[in-house]
Amino acid sequence: MISTRGRYAIRVMIDLARHDNGSYIPLKDIAARQEISKKYLEIIVKDMVAGGLITGASGKGGGYKLCRRPEEYTAGEIIELMEGPLATVACLAEGAPPCPRAASCETLPLWAEYDKLTHEFFYGKRLSDLLED
């Protein structure tokens, strides 16, 4: 399940893309438009800045803006930054130790197919696609 952190991060990214005029966008404006607590957004955008999705500036004229063009972001990278790996089961997570049951696991093909569908879906959706909806 995608938490509010992941869902709100995507909403922030859409808001920044939609209202991009070259200047930093104040967080209070984003919070008001998205009807999300500014305090909660402060926590989320801090992680987004640290993860390189957005850049921030403080003081007069400060706020946040995208680091790249909307078509250069995927929903998958935003969600994974906020939520962690999209792997559907632990044995398919990147860097997971080899499962001793993998060769005889009757459910592994099911999870592998689901994992592939999930990954392709979220990494196939660009931020620019979400702006068109």
C-alpha angles and dihedrals in degrees: 000000000000111000128218088265091064095040094047092047089058090048090051090050092050090048092050091049094046094049098038111139097154094269130097113269116224115241090228089063092050091046092051095048093045095040091230126136110266089218091056091046090053089063093046097047091048089062091043091054091046089050093052098245096117139009127227138202128191130214131034109354090015131135134101140306139172120273093212140023116284093249089060094063126077127203087234095061092047093049094045092050091053101033106025126239119356091219109139094212131022096244091061096049116117110267094014115151114254112275112237089214097050095104093052100030109123092193099049094090090053093052093042092053092046091047091051093049092049094047094046092047097052096037090046092059114083124200087243089058090057091053090060094055 
